[in-house]
């Protein structure tokens, strides 16, 4: 099972957003040491820890499925 760990939550009052900083290790040992997604402050205030991890997982899955490789 993939393992996502949230490392930090960095609010930015200038843009009313929060950066969720995370690390992820996939089943095969491949890892992303420091990744981040940005959500709105309102969304962040209404989320539990599990919902934040789910949000990270959903964004990562969506972006990876839409990634094109060279060729």
C-alpha positions in Angstrom: 0.0 0.0 0.0 1.2 3.5 -0.8 2.2 5.6 2.2 1.5 9.3 2.3 2.9 11.4 5.1 2.0 15.1 5.6 5.1 17.0 6.6 3.8 20.5 7.0 0.8 22.9 6.4 1.9 26.4 5.4 -0.8 29.1 5.3 -0.3 32.0 3.0 -2.5 34.9 4.1 -1.6 37.0 1.0 -3.3 34.5 -1.3 -5.8 32.9 1.2 -4.4 29.5 0.5 -2.6 26.7 2.4 0.3 24.6 1.0 0.1 21.0 2.1 3.7 19.6 2.0 4.0 15.8 1.8 6.1 12.8 1.1 4.9 9.6 -0.5 6.4 6.1 -0.9 4.8 3.8 -3.4 4.5 0.0 -3.1 7.6 -0.6 -5.2 9.8 1.7 -3.1 9.6 4.7 -5.5 9.2 7.9 -3.5 8.5 11.6 -3.8 10.5 13.2 -0.9 8.9 16.6 -0.9 5.7 17.3 -2.8 3.1 20.0 -2.2 -0.4 20.9 -3.3 -2.2 24.2 -2.6 -5.8 24.4 -1.4 -7.9 27.3 -0.3 -7.9 28.4 3.3 -11.6 27.8 3.6 -11.2 24.2 2.3 -8.3 23.6 4.7 -10.3 24.9 7.7 -13.1 22.4 7.0 -10.9 19.3 6.5 -9.9 16.6 9.0 -6.4 15.1 8.8 -7.7 12.1 6.9 -9.5 14.4 4.4 -6.2 16.3 3.8 -4.4 13.0 3.1 -7.3 11.9 0.8 -7.1 15.2 -1.0 -3.3 14.8 -1.6 -3.9 11.2 -2.8 -6.6 12.3 -5.2 -4.6 15.1 -6.7 -1.5 12.9 -7.1 -3.6 10.2 -8.7 -5.2 12.6 -11.1 -2.0 14.3 -12.1 -0.1 11.0 -12.6 -2.9 9.7 -14.8 -2.7 12.8 -17.0 1.1 12.9 -17.2 2.6 12.5 -20.6 6.0 11.1 -21.2 8.4 12.2 -24.0 8.5 10.4 -27.3 
